Amino acid sequence: MKLEKLMPSNQTARRSFMKKLSLTGLSATAGSALPIGQAIAATMIEDPWQKAQDIVDRLAKPLKFRAADYRVTDFGAVTCELKKVKSWISFEEQDNLLTPVANAKDIYPAIAQAIKTCHEAGGGRVIIPAGNWYCAGPIVLLSNVNVHLQKGAHIYFSNNPEDYAKYGSFDCGPNGKLVISRWQSNDCLNFSPMVYAYGQDNIALTGDDWSSILDGQGGVPFDDNGDCWWTWKGKQKTINSVGQNTTPNYKLGKRSENTANDLNATSLEKIAPQLDEKQRLRIQGDNDKWRADANYLPSLSEAGVPLGKRIFGMGHNLRPPMIQFISCTNVLMQGYQVNHTPFWQHHPVHCRNVVIRNVLAKSHGPNSDGFDPEACDHVLVESCTFDSGDDCIAIKAGKNLDTQYGPSQNIVIQNCTMQSGHGAVTLGSEMAGGIQNVYAQNLLFENINWATNPLNTAIRLKTNMNRGGYLKNFFVRNINIPNGVQTSPSFYTSLPGSPIQSKTVATAAGAVITFDCDYAPVSDNVRTRPPVVTNVHISNVKVGNVTTKNGKFSCFQAIVILGPVASDYNGDDKNPMIFPVTNVTISDCQFGTPVNAASPLYLYNVNGLELKNVLIGDKLHNGQLSA
């Protein structure tokens, strides 16, 4: 598809999607987030757990597919032989992994034809039988198709980035044939995800059990230098991270998402001439860091550059998510394992009626979030296990000016297990469109890798003056954390002029509950959207101690709530409305023994945190706290 056709075709897809919503009785929220005052004025939900059950009941009805099977072997697919290769399995560890041999037959054409045939016949199942399969291109789902991996089916996706710039709908010349995607909550044209769908209805990705594997080969080298997808992460920024101090095979001077890319414009004057000098300088900052791909894309959003001109792919370093569905309705992901993913493991965007159930999401590489629903409405996460190199679950809702899909809302997370990861249940950091009505219950944050690659924090909120948005109506109950969280602090770096000294507040890791409304402020040049956080209720969290070399501890601190920092604001409003974190209750919890016994709680810009029957160490806390 030609680029000049992008916006009309996108509008057509949008109209088609809205029509589908109207036919199913759903509503789609368009535009930006609620005004701040309206967000703060949010009313209490009378019976939140009944609301959660209503969401579960609504999503309990199984999707229906035509009773017809299409086996990929009938379309020419054959299994492949494997060899061992030294690969990265995490930020710092290597091992010998199996990978397809050099002359393995690519089953991409067979899968694509099977899905097309199935879809055109009215739907059904596309079957991948047991065996090892090499796929050098994306699996693109179409309406009424269930792609199903039988027991023992192992798909090895090509680890060559070029293979995900061959089949997209938009011919971007030397950048490749790309797809509409979202990267860290900004819209772009980029490499295709390994599994992808856009604007489809009634789709499923399923497996018989966890021997049904989708393997992203994120740590398998793709060149003679030993670089892999994960190398593109670049330099690590977290202070005092445990088990994540380096990036696989990265050395200073290599290409990465965090190094200036000469393919990017030298000034926004060339691509956003409508900006005045003040706007342009605010977005670009005073150095060339904005030209690194990870910063360049959000800069394009801030500058109002349309999607058709946000071209990445070949020559750029934005790793695609493993599984990404955009503007789809009635989506099921169930009963398989996904591992070694280049980037986020599952990323539904602007989808309605989404279920992920009984999935093992296991990838210890950079940004290997397990499940990141973004601007989605009615989502159920149930009976999954997450073992991640980043947040296990992270709810997103747009970034910068890309808030057209509205909030993430009506989400239930239940009966899941979390192991390694930055946060077990996280909201943000990209939440410019708002997050509301989230319910998390009956969860085991087992943290079995606590000694070498621990869960950084358990319940986590991330936002800042750039990512803005709101969080309201977040309810958590019945959380078991037998092996605590990281017992050493990982600090954040504050901006010049902040009342908070850098490297003093453990927002990155170390607390059981972390509200970080000043997340990574040095990474965002534009800081004009103060966030609003209200109506959060957490109960029955039980945290156990582990035996460290210094004693038995559960965490570094029990609770860190860092509200918005007013001095970070750099907009034009002389008296911006910056609100404290409000209406938060924590009740009937046992937090074990913090390392920082002298200061088990850290509070800043918090109004009326209510503690009820909260045991920290040997001290029981009741009452209200403000700071």
N, C-alpha and C positions, 0 to 999 in steps of 0.2 A: 504494500500500500504506500502511496506517495505521501510525503510529509504534509503537503498542502491540503491533503484530504483528512488530516488527523482530527482537527477540531470538529468539522461537520459530522464525521463518523462517530466521534466520541459523543457528540450531542445526540445522535441517533440512538446510540447504545444506551445513553442516559434515559431518553424518552421511553425506549423499550423496557428498560428496567423499572421505571416508575409505573408503567402500565401493568407490569407483572405484580408490583406491590399493590396497586389498587385492586387487582383481581383477587389477591389473597387477603385483602383486608388489613394490610400492614400500612404503616406510615413511614416516610423517610424524612429526616430532618436535614434540610439544606441550609447553606449559609454558615455563618460563624457561630461562635459560642454565645450562650446567654450573656446579657449584660451583667456586670459584677453585682449590682444591687439585687437583681432577680435571682442570681445564684445564691447569694447570702440569705435571701428571704425564703429559701427552700423549706417547705414544711416537713415535719416529721412523718415518716411512714408509720402508720398505726400498728401494723403487724408485719414487720419486715420478713419474717421467716415464712409467713403464709404467702407473701409476694414471691419469695424464692420458690416455694413449692408450685405456685401457679406457673412460673417459667419452666420448671422441670416437667410439669404435666403437659404444658403446651408442646414441648419438644420431645415428648415420649413417643409420639406417633411415628412409626417407622416410615422412611421413604419407600416409595413403591417403584419398582422397575419392571419393565416387560420381561416375561419369562423366556429369555433367549440369551444364549452364551456365544461369545465370539472368542475363540482361543487364538492367541497371537501366533501360535505355531502353524495355524491354517493360513496365515498371511506371510509366511516365510521366516519367522523368527526361529533361530537355533541357539542353543546354549553355547557358552564360551569356556575355554580353558583358563586357568589362573596361574599366576606366579607370585612369588613373594618379593616385596620391595620395602626398603626402609622408609618408614613414613612417620609423620607426627601424629600423635594420638591426643595431645593436649598442648597447652602453651609451652611446656617445658620438657615433655617426654616424647621419646621415639620408640617404635617397635616395628617388627616385620609384619606387614599386613599383606593379605591377598589382594591382587588386582588383576584385571583381565590382561592376557598376553597382547603383544603389539598388533597381531593380525586378527584379533577377535572380531567376529561379525557384529555389526551394529544392528540392533533390533528397533531403532527409532522408526524406520519406514514401516515396519510391520505393525507396531503399536499405533502409529498415526492412522494407518489405513483401517485397522480394526475398529478404532474409536469412530472414525468417519462413517464406516459402514454401519456400525451399531446405531449411531445417532440418526442417520438417514432412514433407517428401518423402523424408527420409533423408540429406540432405546434398548437397554438390557445390560448384560455384564460383559466386560472385556476381561478375559482370564489370562493371567500370567502363571503358568504351571511351575511346579518345583524345578529348581535348577539355578545355575548361575547365568546371568544375562548381562550383556554389555549394551548400554544405551547412550549414544552420543548425540543427544538432543532432548528436548523437553517432552514430557507427557502432558498434552494439552487436553483437558477434559471438556466435553460438550454436553449440552443439556440431556438429561435422562440416561446418562451413562454412568455405570458403576465400574471403575477399574479395580479388579480384585486380584490380590496376590495369594496364591494357594500356599499351603504349608510348605516351607523349605524353598520358596522362591526368593532369590536374592538379586536385586537389580543394582549393578554397579554403574552409576552415572559417570560419564566421562569427566575427568578432572581438568580437561582442556577448556579454558574460558571461551575460545573461539567457537566451540560447538554450541554455545548458547547465544551466539550472534549470527546464526545462519537462517533461522526459520521464522523470525518475528514478522509482523505485518507491516512494519515501517522500515523502508529502505533508507538507511542513514549513511550511505556511502562508505567511507573508510571505517566508520564506527560499527558497521555491520547492519544486519536486519534485526531490529530490536522490538521490544514489546512495551506497552504501557505498564509501568511498575510504580512501586513506592519504595523508597530507600530511606530508612529511619524517618518515616512519616512525611517525606516530601515526594511529590509526583515527578516522574522522569521517564525518559525512554532509555532502557538499559538492557543488559543481558537478561534473557529469559530465566525465570526460576526453573528448577528441575521438574516440578509439577506445577501446572499453571491453568487458570481459567479466568475468563473475563466476560462478565455479563451473562452467565449461564444460570439455569434453574434445574434443581433436582439432580445433583451430582454427588458422587461418593467415591472415596478412596478407602479401600478396606483390605484386610488380610485375615487369614485363618487364625494366626497367632503371632507371637513375637519372633518366630522363625521366618516370617514374611518380612523381608528387609528392604528398605530403600536406603541406599548407601551413597552419600554425596561425595565421598573420597576427598574431603576438604583438606586433609593433611598429606595426601599423596603428591609427591613432586611432579610438576608438569614441564620442567625444563632441566637442562644439565647443571644448573646452579643449585638445584635442590629446592627452588621456590615452589610454593603451593598456594592455593586460594588463601589460606590463613596468613601467609607472608604479607599480603596486601593490607593487613590491619595496621602495620607500622608500629611506631613507638608506643609502648604502654605508658599511661599517665597516672594510674592509681598509686598513691603513696602507701607503702607497706602492704602490698597485696601478698597473699599467701598462695604459692603454687601457680602464680600467673605473672611473674616478674618480667618475662621476655615474650617475644612473638616468634613463632616458628620460622627459623632461618632468616629473620630480618636483621639487617645491619644498616647503620646510618649511610644514607646515599642511595639505597634501593627505592624503587617505586613503591608507593603506598598511598592509601587514602588520606594520610595526614601530611604528605609532602606536596609542595606547590607543583602543579602540573602545567607544563609549558603550553599544552593544548588549550588551556582555559584563558579567557580574555585577561588582559593586563589591567583593564579598568572597566567599571560598569558603564562608563560613558558610551562605550561601543555597542552595548547590548540593551541598555535601558536609558536611552537619552532623555526620557521624560523626567528623570530624577534631577532635583537641584543638587548643588554641591554638598549641602549639609546632609541630605538624605544619603547620597552616595558615600560620603566619608563615614557616616555612621554604620553603614552596612559593611564597607570594606575594611574599616579599621585603619591602622597606621603602619601596616606591614603587609607582606604578601601571603600570610597564612590563609587568607580567604580564598586563595587560588588552589588550595588543596581540595581534591574532589569532595571530601566529606564536609568541607565548609562552603565550597563553591555552589553546590546544589541548594542548600538553605539560603544562600545569598541571592540566587536567582528567584527563589520564592519571595523573599523580602522585597526584591526589586520589581515584582509583578511580571516577570518574564513568563510567557505562556509555555504550556507543556511541550508544544511542538519544537521549541527552541532549547529545551533542557535535554540535550543529547549526550549520552555517556557511552557505555559499551566499550568497544575496542579502543585501546589507548588510554583508558581510564581504569580506576581501581575500586569501583563500587561493587562489592560482591553481591550476587543475587541471593534472596532467600531460597530455601530449599523448596518449600511448598507455599504458593501464594495464589489466593483466589480473590478477585476484585469484582465488586458489584454483582455478587451472586446471591441467589436465594435458595434455601433448603439444601444445606451442605452437610455431609456426613464424612468424618474421618474416624476410622475404627479398626482396632485389632491388628496393628502392624508395629514394626520397629523402624525408626528413622535414626541414622547415625552419621557422624563425621560430616556435618553439613557445612557448606561454605560460609553461611551467615545464619540469620534467624531460621529456626526449623519449620515453624508453621506461622503464616502471616495472612489471615483473612482480612480484607479491607472492604469496608462498606458492604458487608454481607448481612443477610437476615436469616434467622433460623439456622444456627450453626451448632453442630454437635461434634465434639471430639471425645471419644470414649475408648478406654482400654488400649491406649497407645503408649509405647515406650519411646520417649524422646531422649536420645542419648548422644550427646556431642559435647566434647570438652574443649573445643576450639574457641577462638575469639568471637564474641557476639553470637554465641550459639544459644540464644534464647529458645526455650522450649515451645512456647505458644504465645503469640502476640496478636490478639484480636484488636483491630483498629477500626474505630467508627462503625462498629457492628452493633446490631440490635437483636436481642434474644440469643444468648449463647450459653451452652452447657458444656462444662469441662468435667468429666466424670471418670473416675477409676483409672486415671492415667498415672504413669511414673515418669518423673522428670529428673534427668541427671545431666546438668548443663554447664557450659563454660561461661554463661551469663545468667540473666534472670530465668528462673524456671517458667513462670508465667508473668508477662508484662502487658498490661492493658494500655493501648495507645489511642490517640484521637487527633492526629494531625499536628503539624508543626509550622511555625512562621505563619504565612498567609494561606496555607493549604488546609483550610477548615471547612471546605464546601460540603463534606459528608456529614458534618455535625458530630454529636457526641458518641462515645461508646456507652451502652446502657443495657440494663436488664441482663446481667451476666451472673451465672451461678457456677461456682467452683466447689466440687465436693468429692469426698472419698478418694483423694489423690495422695501420692507419695512423692516427696521431694528429697533429692540427695544433694549433690554439689550445685552451686549456683551463686549468683550475686544476691538475689532476693528470691525467696520461695514464692510469695505472692506480691507482685509489684504493680503499682499504678504509675504510669509515666515512663520516661520523663516527658515524652512527646504527648502533650495533652491539651493543645491549644483549643481544640473543639469541645473539651469538657468530658468528664467521666461521671456517671451517676448510676445509682441502683446496682451495686455490686455486692454479691453475697458469697462468702467463703466459709465452708463448714466441714467438720469431720475430716481433717487433714492430718497426715503424718509427715512432719519434716524430719525425716530419719537421720539425715546428715551422716551417712556411714563413712564418708571420707574426711571426717572432721580433723584428723591429725595432719593430713597432707594437702587437701584441697577442700577446705570447709565451706559450708553455706555461710555467706558473708553476713546476711541478716534475714530475718524471717518474714516480717510484714513490712513492706517498704513503699513509700510514696516518694516520687521524684518530680520536681518541677523547678522553675525559676522565673525570672523576670522576662525571659525570652519565650519560654515554652508555655507560660501563662495558663489560661484555661481555668477550669474549676474541678474540684472533686467534692461531691456531696452524696450522702446516702451510701456509705460503705460499712458493711456489717460483717463481722468475723466472729466465729465461735468454734469451740471444741477443736483446739489445735494442740497436738502432742509433739514436743521437740525433745526427744530423749537424750540426744547428744549435743545439745546446745547449738550455738553458732560460733563464728570465729571469735576467739578469746583475746586477740590482739586488735588494736584500733587501726583502721585505715582512714586517714584524714582527708579533708578537702582543702583546696586552695582558694582563699577569698580574694576579692578584688581590692586594688588600692583604695584607701579611704574607708574600708569596711570597719565597723565596730568590732568585728570578729577577727581575731588574729589567725592567719593561715596555720595549718597543721596543729590545730587545737581541738577541733570538733570531729568526732568519729562518725561522719555521715556515710562514708563509703563502705565500712564494715565494722562490726563489733557490737552492735546493739541488736536486741531481739525485735524491737519495734522502732522503725526509723521513718520519720517524716522529714524529708529534705526539700525545703522550698527554696533552697539556694544551690541547687544541683549544678556542679561544674560551671560556675558563672563565667570563668575566664574563657570558656569555649564559645560564647555567644556575644557578638559585637552589639547587636540590637537588643536592648533590655527595656522594653516599653510596655509590657503586658503583665502587670502584677497578678499572681495567681490567687485563687480563693479556695480555701479548704475548710469544710464545715460538715457536721453531722456524721461523725465516724464513731463506731461503737464496737469494741473488741472485748470478748469475754471468754473465760475458761481456756486460757493458754497455760500449758504446763511445760516447763523447761527443766531438763535434767543437767547435771554436772558431768564433766569428763575429767579424767585425771591427766593433768599436764605436768611438766617438769617443775612448775611452781606451785602446784596444789590443785584442788578440785574446783573447777569453775564452769559456768554456763555461758558466759559472754564477757565482753569488756564492760558494757553498760546495759542496763535493762531497757531504757527508753531514751531515744533522742528525738526531740521535736524542735526542728529549726524552722521557724516561720519565715515569711518573706523579709528580706533585708532591704530596707528602704533606700539605703545609700547606693544600691546597685542600679537603681532606676536611672536611665539616661535619655528619657523622652523629653518632649517639649512642655508637658504639663508642669506648671510651677508647684502645684500641690496635688500630686497624684494620690488617688485613693488606694492605700495599701493596708490591707486588713490582717489582723492576726489569725492564726489557726483557732477556730472556735468549735464549741459543742462536740468535744471529744470525751468519751468515757472509756475507761479500761477497768474491768471488773472481774472478780473471782479468778485471779491469775496467780501463778507461782513461777517466778522468774529465775529460781536457782540462785547461785552465788556469783555476782559479777566480780571481775578482777578489780575494777575501780570501785571498791566498796565505799570510799569516801564520797563519791559522786555518782551514784547509780542512775541518776536521771540528769539529762541536759535539756533545758527548755529555753527557747528564745522566741519572742513575739507570739506567745500563746496566751489565750484568754480563757481561763476557767477549765483547765484539764481536770476532769473528775476521776479520782481513783476510789474504787470500792473493793475492799477486801483483797488488796494486792500485796502479795508477799514477795519481798526482795531480800535475799539472804535470810536473816532471822528477824527482819523488821516488817511489821504489817502497816500498810499505808491506806488511809482513808481521808478523804477531803478533796478540796479544790486547790489547784495550783495555777498561778499565772506568772508570766515573766516577760 
